[in-house]
Amino acid sequence: MDLSVVTERVRDVPWMSPEQGATVYDHILQTTPAQVLELGTAHGASAAYMAAALDEIGAGHLTTLDQTGAPYEPGALLSELGLDRYVTFVRRDDSSYNWFLKEQIADRSDAAGNCEPLYDFCYLDGAHNFTIDGLAFFLVEKLMRPGGWLLLDDLEWSNDASPSGAKPPFPMSASEFSEPHMRAVFDLLVRQHPSFNEFRVQDGNWGWARKGEGTRRYDVVASRSLAGLVMQGSWRAARTISAKIRRR
């Protein structure tokens, strides 16, 4: 599916902007992943962009997870676009997606402790919590094929700065509540992991990492102008505030 078609349908669907959608769409076209994993489906905008890119390629599959009872209906969106054949929606009663990852590792491990990898690209946009997503990273690494890419969203998001007044899943200290958890996951876990050698921070908000060997590389890039980045921040804030108003 052409990028313009999916963008026209989901441009106002939280939580992925058209600019971000174009980036992840182009990434999939360039890397042609056979298996894509998304941790945190939400409203399905990101899943729509990824599935549209798989449709454009004509191959590949997306598995996207969220908790049972999440107040979203992403399946209807993907079905309306005719992209649901590329997507498996997983809804679980587990405390987090880590139990799903644990079960996949168990199913794909032999008696000697070797885990057969599965995924070529993983988009992590779920709990935004160091405890949950720190473990999720280590589990995803075991399931990621060499050359695969990991993308972390919301590097600078924190509980106290959330426009929606998001509540943490359990009690937190003052520093836990104020510091960006995904930035800590990216800087202290992902970038220091020996299985990854290529890292990129994009627009201050996305952290990319490629599983591979060789010289380690770290880049900081901006895909848009400063004005564009400001508008991007305003877009995300507006979408979050809008969602809060609708829930009331």
C-alpha atoms as an extended CHARMM CRD file, in Angstrom:
* protein
*
       248  EXT
         1         1  MET       CA              0.0000000000        0.0000000000        0.0000000000  PROA      1               0.0000000000
         2         2  ASP       CA              1.3130000000        3.4090000000       -0.9440000000  PROA      2               0.0000000000
         3         3  LEU       CA              2.4260000000        5.5990000000        1.9440000000  PROA      3               0.0000000000
         4         4  SER       CA              0.0410000000        8.3940000000        0.9700000000  PROA      4               0.0000000000
         5         5  VAL       CA             -2.9660000000        6.0800000000        1.2710000000  PROA      5               0.0000000000
         6         6  VAL       CA             -2.2220000000        4.8380000000        4.7750000000  PROA      6               0.0000000000
         7         7  THR       CA             -1.1680000000        8.3260000000        5.9150000000  PROA      7               0.0000000000
         8         8  GLU       CA             -4.4600000000        9.8580000000        4.7820000000  PROA      8               0.0000000000
         9         9  ARG       CA             -6.3810000000        7.3250000000        6.8880000000  PROA      9               0.0000000000
        10        10  VAL       CA             -4.3160000000        7.3470000000       10.0810000000  PROA      10              0.0000000000
        11        11  ARG       CA             -2.8440000000       10.8570000000       10.2530000000  PROA      11              0.0000000000
        12        12  ASP       CA             -5.1270000000       11.7400000000       13.1760000000  PROA      12              0.0000000000
        13        13  VAL       CA             -4.8840000000        8.3710000000       14.9210000000  PROA      13              0.0000000000
        14        14  PRO       CA             -2.6510000000        8.3840000000       18.0450000000  PROA      14              0.0000000000
        15        15  TRP       CA              0.2640000000        7.8390000000       18.7080000000  PROA      15              0.0000000000
        16        16  MET       CA              2.3640000000        7.9650000000       15.5460000000  PROA      16              0.0000000000
        17        17  SER       CA              2.7070000000       11.1710000000       13.5240000000  PROA      17              0.0000000000
        18        18  PRO       CA              2.7630000000       11.1190000000        9.7110000000  PROA      18              0.0000000000
        19        19  GLU       CA              6.4980000000       11.9620000000        9.8080000000  PROA      19              0.0000000000
        20        20  GLN       CA              7.2390000000        9.0420000000       12.1040000000  PROA      20              0.0000000000
        21        21  GLY       CA              5.0000000000        6.8110000000       10.0420000000  PROA      21              0.0000000000
        22        22  ALA       CA              6.9580000000        7.6740000000        6.9040000000  PROA      22              0.0000000000
        23        23  THR       CA             10.2190000000        6.8700000000        8.6850000000  PROA      23              0.0000000000
        24        24  VAL       CA              9.1740000000        3.4310000000        9.8820000000  PROA      24              0.0000000000
        25        25  TYR       CA              7.4700000000        2.7100000000        6.5400000000  PROA      25              0.0000000000
        26        26  ASP       CA             10.6710000000        3.5390000000        4.6440000000  PROA      26              0.0000000000
        27        27  HSD       CA             12.7540000000        1.4940000000        7.0870000000  PROA      27              0.0000000000
        28        28  ILE       CA             10.6920000000       -1.5960000000        6.3560000000  PROA      28              0.0000000000
        29        29  LEU       CA             10.8840000000       -1.0220000000        2.6040000000  PROA      29              0.0000000000
        30        30  GLN       CA             14.6710000000       -0.7530000000        2.8370000000  PROA      30              0.0000000000
        31        31  THR       CA             15.3000000000       -3.7010000000        5.1700000000  PROA      31              0.0000000000
        32        32  THR       CA             12.4580000000       -6.0500000000        4.0640000000  PROA      32              0.0000000000
        33        33  PRO       CA             11.9610000000       -7.8270000000        7.4070000000  PROA      33              0.0000000000
        34        34  ALA       CA             10.2400000000      -11.2010000000        7.2970000000  PROA      34              0.0000000000
        35        35  GLN       CA              8.9910000000      -10.9760000000       10.8860000000  PROA      35              0.0000000000
        36        36  VAL       CA              8.1630000000       -7.7460000000       12.7240000000  PROA      36              0.0000000000
        37        37  LEU       CA              7.2920000000       -7.4500000000       16.4140000000  PROA      37              0.0000000000
        38        38  GLU       CA              5.4950000000       -4.5180000000       18.0270000000  PROA      38              0.0000000000
        39        39  LEU       CA              5.2440000000       -4.2340000000       21.8120000000  PROA      39              0.0000000000
        40        40  GLY       CA              2.3960000000       -1.8140000000       22.4870000000  PROA      40              0.0000000000
        41        41  THR       CA             -0.3420000000       -1.7520000000       19.8220000000  PROA      41              0.0000000000
        42        42  ALA       CA             -2.4590000000        1.0990000000       21.2330000000  PROA      42              0.0000000000
        43        43  HSD       CA             -4.7640000000        2.5470000000       18.5380000000  PROA      43              0.0000000000
        44        44  GLY       CA             -2.9770000000        0.7770000000       15.6920000000  PROA      44              0.0000000000
        45        45  ALA       CA             -1.4470000000        3.7190000000       13.8160000000  PROA      45              0.0000000000
        46        46  SER       CA              2.0800000000        2.3160000000       13.9700000000  PROA      46              0.0000000000
        47        47  ALA       CA              0.8170000000       -1.1510000000       13.0680000000  PROA      47              0.0000000000
        48        48  ALA       CA             -0.9680000000        0.3350000000       10.0440000000  PROA      48              0.0000000000
        49        49  TYR       CA              2.2020000000        1.9890000000        8.7500000000  PROA      49              0.0000000000
        50        50  MET       CA              4.2370000000       -1.1850000000        9.2280000000  PROA      50              0.0000000000
        51        51  ALA       CA              1.5910000000       -3.4270000000        7.6730000000  PROA      51              0.0000000000
        52        52  ALA       CA              1.2430000000       -1.0170000000        4.7290000000  PROA      52              0.0000000000
        53        53  ALA       CA              4.9800000000       -1.2990000000        4.0980000000  PROA      53              0.0000000000
        54        54  LEU       CA              4.8010000000       -5.1040000000        4.2440000000  PROA      54              0.0000000000
        55        55  ASP       CA              1.9280000000       -4.9600000000        1.7650000000  PROA      55              0.0000000000
        56        56  GLU       CA              4.0090000000       -2.7440000000       -0.5210000000  PROA      56              0.0000000000
        57        57  ILE       CA              6.8000000000       -5.3360000000       -0.3810000000  PROA      57              0.0000000000
        58        58  GLY       CA              4.3100000000       -8.1660000000       -0.7660000000  PROA      58              0.0000000000
        59        59  ALA       CA              5.7500000000      -10.2550000000        2.0720000000  PROA      59              0.0000000000
        60        60  GLY       CA              6.3680000000      -10.3130000000        5.7950000000  PROA      60              0.0000000000
        61        61  HSD       CA              4.2630000000      -10.4310000000        8.9290000000  PROA      61              0.0000000000
        62        62  LEU       CA              3.6700000000       -8.2380000000       11.9860000000  PROA      62              0.0000000000
        63        63  THR       CA              2.8960000000       -9.5450000000       15.4590000000  PROA      63              0.0000000000
        64        64  THR       CA              1.6330000000       -6.7750000000       17.7310000000  PROA      64              0.0000000000
        65        65  LEU       CA              0.9090000000       -7.0780000000       21.4600000000  PROA      65              0.0000000000
        66        66  ASP       CA             -1.2020000000       -5.2520000000       23.9930000000  PROA      66              0.0000000000
        67        67  GLN       CA             -3.0270000000       -6.1540000000       27.1660000000  PROA      67              0.0000000000
        68        68  THR       CA             -6.5030000000       -7.6090000000       27.2410000000  PROA      68              0.0000000000
        69        69  GLY       CA             -8.9940000000       -4.8780000000       28.0090000000  PROA      69              0.0000000000
        70        70  ALA       CA             -6.9550000000       -2.0800000000       26.4410000000  PROA      70              0.0000000000
        71        71  PRO       CA             -9.4440000000        0.6350000000       25.3660000000  PROA      71              0.0000000000
        72        72  TYR       CA             -8.5490000000        0.5040000000       21.6800000000  PROA      72              0.0000000000
        73        73  GLU       CA             -9.9110000000       -1.2300000000       18.5850000000  PROA      73              0.0000000000
        74        74  PRO       CA             -6.8860000000       -1.4380000000       16.2580000000  PROA      74              0.0000000000
        75        75  GLY       CA             -8.1850000000       -4.5030000000       14.4680000000  PROA      75              0.0000000000
        76        76  ALA       CA            -11.0030000000       -2.5460000000       12.8580000000  PROA      76              0.0000000000
        77        77  LEU       CA             -8.5430000000        0.0220000000       11.4960000000  PROA      77              0.0000000000
        78        78  LEU       CA             -6.2980000000       -2.5850000000        9.9010000000  PROA      78              0.0000000000
        79        79  SER       CA             -9.2940000000       -4.4620000000        8.5350000000  PROA      79              0.0000000000
        80        80  GLU       CA            -10.7000000000       -1.2770000000        6.9980000000  PROA      80              0.0000000000
        81        81  LEU       CA             -7.3750000000       -0.7150000000        5.2370000000  PROA      81              0.0000000000
        82        82  GLY       CA             -7.2940000000       -4.3370000000        4.0450000000  PROA      82              0.0000000000
        83        83  LEU       CA             -4.0200000000       -4.9230000000        5.8900000000  PROA      83              0.0000000000
        84        84  ASP       CA             -5.1790000000       -7.3270000000        8.5870000000  PROA      84              0.0000000000
        85        85  ARG       CA             -3.8350000000      -10.3260000000        6.6550000000  PROA      85              0.0000000000
        86        86  TYR       CA             -0.3300000000       -9.1160000000        7.4760000000  PROA      86              0.0000000000
        87        87  VAL       CA             -1.0050000000       -8.7700000000       11.1970000000  PROA      87              0.0000000000
        88        88  THR       CA             -1.4820000000      -11.0320000000       14.1880000000  PROA      88              0.0000000000
        89        89  PHE       CA             -3.0450000000       -9.1900000000       17.1380000000  PROA      89              0.0000000000
        90        90  VAL       CA             -2.0620000000      -10.6860000000       20.4800000000  PROA      90              0.0000000000
        91        91  ARG       CA             -4.0460000000       -9.7230000000       23.5830000000  PROA      91              0.0000000000
        92        92  ARG       CA             -2.8520000000      -11.1110000000       26.9100000000  PROA      92              0.0000000000
        93        93  ASP       CA             -3.8960000000      -10.9930000000       30.5640000000  PROA      93              0.0000000000
        94        94  ASP       CA             -0.2410000000      -11.0220000000       31.6610000000  PROA      94              0.0000000000
        95        95  SER       CA              1.1890000000       -8.1630000000       33.7110000000  PROA      95              0.0000000000
        96        96  SER       CA              3.3610000000       -7.1990000000       30.7200000000  PROA      96              0.0000000000
        97        97  TYR       CA              4.4850000000       -8.4270000000       27.3130000000  PROA      97              0.0000000000
        98        98  ASN       CA              7.5400000000       -9.9700000000       28.9490000000  PROA      98              0.0000000000
        99        99  TRP       CA              5.6440000000      -13.1670000000       29.7290000000  PROA      99              0.0000000000
       100       100  PHE       CA              4.8000000000      -13.5670000000       26.0390000000  PROA      100             0.0000000000
       101       101  LEU       CA              8.4800000000      -13.0580000000       25.1910000000  PROA      101             0.0000000000
       102       102  LYS       CA              9.4920000000      -15.5590000000       27.8850000000  PROA      102             0.0000000000
       103       103  GLU       CA              7.1610000000      -18.1780000000       26.3860000000  PROA      103             0.0000000000
       104       104  GLN       CA              8.5200000000      -17.5700000000       22.9020000000  PROA      104             0.0000000000
       105       105  ILE       CA             12.0820000000      -18.0180000000       24.1300000000  PROA      105             0.0000000000
       106       106  ALA       CA             11.0990000000      -21.2370000000       25.9160000000  PROA      106             0.0000000000
       107       107  ASP       CA              9.4170000000      -22.5880000000       22.7670000000  PROA      107             0.0000000000
       108       108  ARG       CA             12.4180000000      -21.7260000000       20.5850000000  PROA      108             0.0000000000
       109       109  SER       CA             15.1850000000      -22.9800000000       22.8870000000  PROA      109             0.0000000000
       110       110  ASP       CA             16.8570000000      -26.3810000000       22.7400000000  PROA      110             0.0000000000
       111       111  ALA       CA             18.1400000000      -28.5220000000       25.5950000000  PROA      111             0.0000000000
       112       112  ALA       CA             21.5600000000      -26.8740000000       25.3950000000  PROA      112             0.0000000000
       113       113  GLY       CA             20.0780000000      -23.4100000000       25.9040000000  PROA      113             0.0000000000
       114       114  ASN       CA             20.2790000000      -22.1510000000       22.3250000000  PROA      114             0.0000000000
       115       115  CYS       CA             17.3900000000      -19.8990000000       21.2980000000  PROA      115             0.0000000000
       116       116  GLU       CA             16.4630000000      -19.7990000000       17.6170000000  PROA      116             0.0000000000
       117       117  PRO       CA             15.8550000000      -16.1220000000       16.7240000000  PROA      117             0.0000000000
       118       118  LEU       CA             12.7260000000      -15.0510000000       14.8950000000  PROA      118             0.0000000000
       119       119  TYR       CA             12.3440000000      -11.2870000000       14.4460000000  PROA      119             0.0000000000
       120       120  ASP       CA             14.0520000000       -8.8840000000       12.0540000000  PROA      120             0.0000000000
       121       121  PHE       CA             12.5640000000       -5.6790000000       13.4700000000  PROA      121             0.0000000000
       122       122  CYS       CA             11.0410000000       -4.8050000000       16.8310000000  PROA      122             0.0000000000
       123       123  TYR       CA              9.2370000000       -1.5640000000       17.6680000000  PROA      123             0.0000000000
       124       124  LEU       CA              9.0400000000       -1.0770000000       21.4350000000  PROA      124             0.0000000000
       125       125  ASP       CA              6.4250000000        1.4930000000       22.4750000000  PROA      125             0.0000000000
       126       126  GLY       CA              4.7210000000        0.0330000000       25.5050000000  PROA      126             0.0000000000
       127       127  ALA       CA              5.2020000000        0.4500000000       29.2290000000  PROA      127             0.0000000000
       128       128  HSD       CA              7.8400000000        3.1990000000       29.1670000000  PROA      128             0.0000000000
       129       129  ASN       CA              9.1580000000        1.7020000000       32.3760000000  PROA      129             0.0000000000
       130       130  PHE       CA             12.7520000000        0.7350000000       33.1230000000  PROA      130             0.0000000000
       131       131  THR       CA             11.8260000000       -2.4130000000       35.0490000000  PROA      131             0.0000000000
       132       132  ILE       CA              9.5060000000       -3.7500000000       32.3540000000  PROA      132             0.0000000000
       133       133  ASP       CA             11.2620000000       -2.5200000000       29.2280000000  PROA      133             0.0000000000
       134       134  GLY       CA             14.7600000000       -3.1630000000       30.5370000000  PROA      134             0.0000000000
       135       135  LEU       CA             13.8820000000       -6.8470000000       30.7800000000  PROA      135             0.0000000000
       136       136  ALA       CA             11.9510000000       -6.6860000000       27.5060000000  PROA      136             0.0000000000
       137       137  PHE       CA             15.1120000000       -5.5580000000       25.7280000000  PROA      137             0.0000000000
       138       138  PHE       CA             17.1070000000       -8.5650000000       26.9250000000  PROA      138             0.0000000000
       139       139  LEU       CA             14.2930000000      -10.9250000000       25.9410000000  PROA      139             0.0000000000
       140       140  VAL       CA             13.8820000000       -9.3120000000       22.5130000000  PROA      140             0.0000000000
       141       141  GLU       CA             17.6300000000       -9.5730000000       21.8950000000  PROA      141             0.0000000000
       142       142  LYS       CA             17.4190000000      -13.3680000000       22.2680000000  PROA      142             0.0000000000
       143       143  LEU       CA             14.6000000000      -13.4580000000       19.7040000000  PROA      143             0.0000000000
       144       144  MET       CA             16.2220000000      -11.0590000000       17.2230000000  PROA      144             0.0000000000
       145       145  ARG       CA             18.0540000000      -12.2840000000       14.1630000000  PROA      145             0.0000000000
       146       146  PRO       CA             21.5420000000      -10.9720000000       13.3890000000  PROA      146             0.0000000000
       147       147  GLY       CA             21.2150000000       -7.7550000000       11.3940000000  PROA      147             0.0000000000
       148       148  GLY       CA             17.8160000000       -7.0340000000       12.9180000000  PROA      148             0.0000000000
       149       149  TRP       CA             16.7870000000       -3.5990000000       14.1550000000  PROA      149             0.0000000000
       150       150  LEU       CA             15.2920000000       -2.4890000000       17.4540000000  PROA      150             0.0000000000
       151       151  LEU       CA             13.4500000000        0.8390000000       17.7200000000  PROA      151             0.0000000000
       152       152  LEU       CA             12.5990000000        2.4270000000       21.0800000000  PROA      152             0.0000000000
       153       153  ASP       CA             10.0330000000        5.2190000000       21.1860000000  PROA      153             0.0000000000
       154       154  ASP       CA              9.7510000000        8.1120000000       23.6450000000  PROA      154             0.0000000000
       155       155  LEU       CA             13.3440000000        8.3170000000       24.8490000000  PROA      155             0.0000000000
       156       156  GLU       CA             12.6290000000       11.5210000000       26.7610000000  PROA      156             0.0000000000
       157       157  TRP       CA              9.1660000000       10.6580000000       28.1090000000  PROA      157             0.0000000000
       158       158  SER       CA              8.7280000000       10.7120000000       31.8770000000  PROA      158             0.0000000000
       159       159  ASN       CA              5.7750000000       10.2140000000       34.1910000000  PROA      159             0.0000000000
       160       160  ASP       CA              5.8710000000       13.7040000000       35.6560000000  PROA      160             0.0000000000
       161       161  ALA       CA              6.0270000000       15.3540000000       32.2350000000  PROA      161             0.0000000000
       162       162  SER       CA              3.1820000000       13.3410000000       30.7250000000  PROA      162             0.0000000000
       163       163  PRO       CA              0.3810000000       15.6480000000       29.4730000000  PROA      163             0.0000000000
       164       164  SER       CA             -2.1300000000       12.8600000000       30.1180000000  PROA      164             0.0000000000
       165       165  GLY       CA             -1.1260000000       12.4820000000       33.7450000000  PROA      165             0.0000000000
       166       166  ALA       CA             -0.1630000000        8.8520000000       33.2070000000  PROA      166             0.0000000000
       167       167  LYS       CA              0.0430000000        6.8150000000       36.3850000000  PROA      167             0.0000000000
       168       168  PRO       CA              2.9720000000        4.4150000000       36.8630000000  PROA      168             0.0000000000
       169       169  PRO       CA              2.1480000000        0.7090000000       37.2330000000  PROA      169             0.0000000000
       170       170  PHE       CA              3.5130000000        0.6720000000       40.7990000000  PROA      170             0.0000000000
       171       171  PRO       CA              4.8320000000        3.1060000000       43.4290000000  PROA      171             0.0000000000
       172       172  MET       CA              7.9280000000        5.0610000000       42.3800000000  PROA      172             0.0000000000
       173       173  SER       CA             10.6060000000        7.1230000000       44.0340000000  PROA      173             0.0000000000
       174       174  ALA       CA             10.9480000000       10.7830000000       43.0790000000  PROA      174             0.0000000000
       175       175  SER       CA             13.7970000000       10.0650000000       40.6540000000  PROA      175             0.0000000000
       176       176  GLU       CA             11.9150000000        7.1720000000       39.0390000000  PROA      176             0.0000000000
       177       177  PHE       CA              8.9160000000        9.4240000000       38.5400000000  PROA      177             0.0000000000
       178       178  SER       CA             10.8750000000       12.3160000000       37.0280000000  PROA      178             0.0000000000
       179       179  GLU       CA             13.5480000000       10.6320000000       34.8820000000  PROA      179             0.0000000000
       180       180  PRO       CA             12.9770000000        9.2900000000       31.3340000000  PROA      180             0.0000000000
       181       181  HSD       CA             13.0020000000        5.5140000000       31.6220000000  PROA      181             0.0000000000
       182       182  MET       CA             13.4370000000        4.7120000000       27.9390000000  PROA      182             0.0000000000
       183       183  ARG       CA             16.5090000000        6.9290000000       27.7090000000  PROA      183             0.0000000000
       184       184  ALA       CA             18.0200000000        4.8790000000       30.5440000000  PROA      184             0.0000000000
       185       185  VAL       CA             17.1440000000        1.6320000000       28.7700000000  PROA      185             0.0000000000
       186       186  PHE       CA             18.7380000000        2.8810000000       25.5670000000  PROA      186             0.0000000000
       187       187  ASP       CA             21.9000000000        4.4010000000       27.0540000000  PROA      187             0.0000000000
       188       188  LEU       CA             22.6350000000        1.9100000000       29.8300000000  PROA      188             0.0000000000
       189       189  LEU       CA             21.3690000000       -1.3720000000       28.3990000000  PROA      189             0.0000000000
       190       190  VAL       CA             20.9810000000       -1.2410000000       24.6210000000  PROA      190             0.0000000000
       191       191  ARG       CA             24.0830000000        0.7980000000       23.7640000000  PROA      191             0.0000000000
       192       192  GLN       CA             26.2610000000       -1.2140000000       26.1280000000  PROA      192             0.0000000000
       193       193  HSD       CA             25.0760000000       -4.6250000000       24.9610000000  PROA      193             0.0000000000
       194       194  PRO       CA             27.8000000000       -6.5560000000       23.0870000000  PROA      194             0.0000000000
       195       195  SER       CA             25.3580000000       -7.9570000000       20.5060000000  PROA      195             0.0000000000
       196       196  PHE       CA             24.5980000000       -4.5040000000       19.0750000000  PROA      196             0.0000000000
       197       197  ASN       CA             27.0340000000       -2.3120000000       17.1980000000  PROA      197             0.0000000000
       198       198  GLU       CA             25.0780000000        0.4170000000       15.4290000000  PROA      198             0.0000000000
       199       199  PHE       CA             23.0600000000        3.0240000000       17.3000000000  PROA      199             0.0000000000
       200       200  ARG       CA             21.1540000000        6.1350000000       16.2910000000  PROA      200             0.0000000000
       201       201  VAL       CA             19.1020000000        8.7230000000       18.1440000000  PROA      201             0.0000000000
       202       202  GLN       CA             16.6260000000       10.3220000000       15.7550000000  PROA      202             0.0000000000
       203       203  ASP       CA             14.9330000000       13.6320000000       16.4760000000  PROA      203             0.0000000000
       204       204  GLY       CA             15.7550000000       13.2540000000       20.1540000000  PROA      204             0.0000000000
       205       205  ASN       CA             12.8690000000       10.8390000000       20.6470000000  PROA      205             0.0000000000
       206       206  TRP       CA             13.6330000000        7.5770000000       18.8420000000  PROA      206             0.0000000000
       207       207  GLY       CA             16.4860000000        5.2100000000       19.6480000000  PROA      207             0.0000000000
       208       208  TRP       CA             17.5830000000        2.7810000000       16.9230000000  PROA      208             0.0000000000
       209       209  ALA       CA             19.9260000000       -0.1730000000       17.4560000000  PROA      209             0.0000000000
       210       210  ARG       CA             21.1370000000       -2.8290000000       15.0230000000  PROA      210             0.0000000000
       211       211  LYS       CA             22.1800000000       -6.2890000000       16.1190000000  PROA      211             0.0000000000
       212       212  GLY       CA             25.5440000000       -7.0090000000       14.5560000000  PROA      212             0.0000000000
       213       213  GLU       CA             29.2870000000       -7.3380000000       14.9490000000  PROA      213             0.0000000000
       214       214  GLY       CA             32.1470000000       -5.0010000000       14.1600000000  PROA      214             0.0000000000
       215       215  THR       CA             33.0430000000       -1.4230000000       15.0010000000  PROA      215             0.0000000000
       216       216  ARG       CA             30.4910000000        0.2640000000       17.2410000000  PROA      216             0.0000000000
       217       217  ARG       CA             28.8730000000        3.3810000000       15.7960000000  PROA      217             0.0000000000
       218       218  TYR       CA             26.6440000000        5.9910000000       17.4140000000  PROA      218             0.0000000000
       219       219  ASP       CA             24.8960000000        8.8050000000       15.5190000000  PROA      219             0.0000000000
       220       220  VAL       CA             22.5290000000       11.5790000000       16.4900000000  PROA      220             0.0000000000
       221       221  VAL       CA             20.3880000000       12.7100000000       13.5690000000  PROA      221             0.0000000000
       222       222  ALA       CA             17.5010000000       15.0630000000       12.8510000000  PROA      222             0.0000000000
       223       223  SER       CA             15.1510000000       14.1210000000       10.0470000000  PROA      223             0.0000000000
       224       224  ARG       CA             13.4130000000       17.5020000000       10.1290000000  PROA      224             0.0000000000
       225       225  SER       CA             14.1930000000       21.1220000000       10.8400000000  PROA      225             0.0000000000
       226       226  LEU       CA             14.0820000000       22.5900000000       14.3470000000  PROA      226             0.0000000000
       227       227  ALA       CA             10.6580000000       24.0240000000       13.5510000000  PROA      227             0.0000000000
       228       228  GLY       CA              9.5400000000       20.5820000000       12.4490000000  PROA      228             0.0000000000
       229       229  LEU       CA             10.7290000000       19.0320000000       15.6920000000  PROA      229             0.0000000000
       230       230  VAL       CA              8.8220000000       21.6460000000       17.6800000000  PROA      230             0.0000000000
       231       231  MET       CA              5.6960000000       20.8850000000       15.6780000000  PROA      231             0.0000000000
       232       232  GLN       CA              6.2500000000       17.1610000000       16.2690000000  PROA      232             0.0000000000
       233       233  GLY       CA              6.3520000000       17.7350000000       20.0120000000  PROA      233             0.0000000000
       234       234  SER       CA              3.2030000000       19.8200000000       19.7970000000  PROA      234             0.0000000000
       235       235  TRP       CA              1.4720000000       17.0800000000       17.7860000000  PROA      235             0.0000000000
       236       236  ARG       CA              2.2190000000       14.4160000000       20.3710000000  PROA      236             0.0000000000
       237       237  ALA       CA              1.1470000000       16.6550000000       23.2320000000  PROA      237             0.0000000000
       238       238  ALA       CA             -2.0930000000       17.5660000000       21.4520000000  PROA      238             0.0000000000
       239       239  ARG       CA             -2.8970000000       13.9150000000       20.7320000000  PROA      239             0.0000000000
       240       240  THR       CA             -2.2400000000       12.9430000000       24.3530000000  PROA      240             0.0000000000
       241       241  ILE       CA             -4.3710000000       15.7510000000       25.7570000000  PROA      241             0.0000000000
       242       242  SER       CA             -7.1250000000       14.9440000000       23.2730000000  PROA      242             0.0000000000
       243       243  ALA       CA             -7.1270000000       11.3090000000       24.3620000000  PROA      243             0.0000000000
       244       244  LYS       CA             -7.3930000000       12.3630000000       27.9950000000  PROA      244             0.0000000000
       245       245  ILE       CA            -10.3930000000       14.5540000000       27.2250000000  PROA      245             0.0000000000
       246       246  ARG       CA            -12.1520000000       11.7260000000       25.3190000000  PROA      246             0.0000000000
       247       247  ARG       CA            -11.6930000000        9.3160000000       28.2320000000  PROA      247             0.0000000000
       248       248  ARG       CA            -13.4860000000       11.6370000000       30.6570000000  PROA      248             0.0000000000
